[in-house]
Amino acid sequence: MKIVVIGGSGLIGKKLVSKLQKLGHEAVAASPSSGVNAVTGEGLAEALVGAQVVVDVTNSPSFEDAAVLEFFLESSRNLLAAEADAGVGHHIAVSIVGADRIPDSGYMRAKVAQEKLIQSAAIPYTIVRATQFFEFIETIIAQFPTDGQTVHLPPAFIQPILSEDVADALVDITLGAPVNGIIDLAGPERFRFEEIVRQFLSATHDSRQVVVDTHARYFGAALNDQLVPQGNSLIGSTRFEDWLNRSIA
């Protein structure tokens, strides 16, 4: 098959393109660096000629409320229109577990708006809601409030996943039939924020301490258990501690 990966130069996109090519498919990495810009529509028509599947793994360069909403709406509108013209038979988009349960976050609201566009279009689709990636744990820690050497964390659960496991799941979904619905994808272990952050800080010899704070916000939003999947989900195989040990080594 010809499969176009929008955002193919990013963390997940590169892995997905490589895995699909090794299986003998014509996987094309499409991004602004290759002349394809979903936000402006530049290069989309040419890139989608002959494509049977499109996988959207793009992310907004800005997390500001208005900017991120505009990014996901404009890119999705342009992409879905170009897919309809090209006769694409399966649209796949990566979203976030719990996006519809965190309305206080402008980023999550933007992802939900993107999902609704996909659901209302005529193209068969699969939305893959993934949990946070292991590789972004340091970025996640950095956005929580820090008081001197103390990091304030919410009393909430997180169930992160390795990006490689996300790419593996996307291969199967890409080569399968559209589900016309949402699939949750998470790692094999569920942690309290303070557990996983304490483990990461200890392993990286970071002397900061952690404290549970009910007022701590996750990218501006209050949390309880919105970041973990509900019901049946696809589960990755890699444990956080195993990834952490390999990363440090």
N, C-alpha and C positions, 0 to 999 in steps of 0.2 A: 504493500500500500504506500501511497504518498501521504505522509503525515507532516503537517506544518506545526512547529512548536513556536508560538508567539512568546517572546521572552526567552528564546533559546540560548542566550548567552549568560543567563543567570545560574545560580546554584543548582536548582532543580532542572532547569532547561538543558544545561550541558549534559547532565547525567542521563536524562531521558533520551536525548538525541543519540548519544553514544550507544545506549542499550538497544534502541530500536534499529540503528544501523547495523549493529552486530547480528541482529536477527534477520537481516536482509531487506529491511524496509527502506524506502526513500524518505528518510527523516530530514527535514529542513529546519535549520535554526534561523528564525526570523526575529530581528530586533533592529532598533535604529542604526546600530553599527553596520548592519548588512543592508541598509536602505529600506527597511520596513518599519513604519511607524503607525501603530494602531490608533494613537490619539489624533493624528492628522489625517490618517488614511493613506499616507504615502506608501506606495509599493505593495499594498495589500492585494489588489486585483492580480498583479503579476505573480506574487508569491503563492496564491491559492489556486492557480490553474492546475487542474488535474488532481487536486487534493481530495481525499476521502474523509480525512479526520483533521480537526484543528484542536490543539491543546493550548489553552491560555494560562501561562504561568507568570504573567507580568505582575509587576508591583509598582506602586506609585513612588516617584522620587520624593514626594512631600507627604507628610502625615498631617498637615494642616487641614482642618475640617473641609473647607470649601475646595481646596486644591485636590484632595484625595477623592472627593465625590465627583468632581469634574473629570478626573483621570479615568476612573472606572466606568463612568457613564459614557463618556465620549469614545473611549477605546472599545467598549463592548458594543455600542451602537454601530460603529464603523466595521468592526469585525463581523458581527452577525449579518450586516447588510452585504458585505463582500462574500461571506460564506453562502448566503442565499443565491447570489448571482453565479457563484462558482459551482453550485450543486453539492456542497459539502454535506455529508450524511451524518456526522457526529461532532458535536461541539463539547469539549471538555474544559472545565474551568476549575482551578484550585482556589478554594475559599478557606475559611477558618472555623474550626469547631467552636460552637457557641456564639457565632457572630450575631445571630438573631436574638440572643439573650443578654446582649450588652449594649443597649441603646444609648448609654451615656458616652460611648466612644464614637467619635466622628469617623474613625477608620472602619469600625465594625458596621456602622450605618451605611457607609459607602459599599462595603462588601455585600450587604443585604440588598442594596439597590441594584448592584450588578447581578446578583442571583435572580432577582425578579425580572430583569430584562431578559435574561437567558430563558427563564421559565415561560415568559410570554411570547417568545419568538417561535417560529414554525420549525426550527431545526431541532432534530432529536439531540438530547443533551445528557450529560452526566456532570453533576457538581460534586467535587471531592473536597470535603471540609477536613483539613488536616489540623492537628494540634501544633504547638510551637516546636521548632527544630532544636535539637541538641546544640547545633552550631551557633545558635543565637542566644544562648543562656547568658553570656556576658552582657549583651545588649539589653536583655530583659532586666538584669540586675541594675544596670546603669540608670534606668529610667525610674527606679524606685527612690523615694526620699532617703537621703543619708544625713545623719547628724553626727559629724565628726567621724568616728570609726564604727558607727552603728548604721546598719541598713534596715529600714522599716519595711516589713512585708505583710501582705494581707493574710488572714487566716483561711486561705483558699487552697484548693487542689489544682495540680497541673499534671498532665500526662504526656510529656513531650516525646518526640520521635526523631530518629536519625533521618537526615535528608536522603540517604541512600535507600532506606526502606520506603520512603515516599516515592522515589523514582521507580523502584521495583513495582510498587502497587500501581503506579500510573501506566507502566508498560502493559500490565494485564487489563486495565480498564480501557486503554487506548485500542487494544486489539480485540476487545469484547464488544458486545452490543450496547447501545445506549440504554440507560436505565430510566431516563426521563424522571430523575429524582436525585436525591442527595445521599452520598455515602460518607460516613465519618471514618476517619483514619487517625489512629493514635499509636503511641508506643506501648510496650508491654507492662509498664509500671506507673502507678499513680503515686504522686508525692504531695505533701504539703509544701508550699513555697519555701518555708524556712528549712525544710529537710534538704531539698535539692540545692538550695543556695548555700547552705552550710557545707554540704558535701563538696560543691564546686570550689568555694573559697578555701577550704582545707586542702584540697588536692593541688590548688595553684599557689599555695603558701601566701594567701591573702589574709592579713591579720584582722580584717574587719569582722565585727560581730553582727548577728542578726537578732531582730526583735519582732514579735508579732504585733501588728498595729492595725486595728480595725478601720482606721482612717486612711491607711496607705492605698493609693490608687494605681491601677494598672493602665498605663497610657490614658490617664484621666478618668477611668471608670472604677466604680466600686465592684468588688468581686465576692461571690460566694463559691459556687462550683460550676460556673458557666464554661470554663475552659476544658472540661472533660467530656467525653462523648456520652450519649445517652442511648441505651438499648444496644442492639447488635451493631458491631463496628468491625472494620478491618484493623488488625493489630500487627504492628511491626515486630521484628524478632530481636532487635538489638537492645540490650539493657544499657541504661545510662552509665553505670559504673564501668562497664566494659569499654564503651566509647571514650569515657573520660580518661581511663588508664592508657588507652592507645594514643589519645591526643597528647597527653603529657609526655609519654615516651617519645 
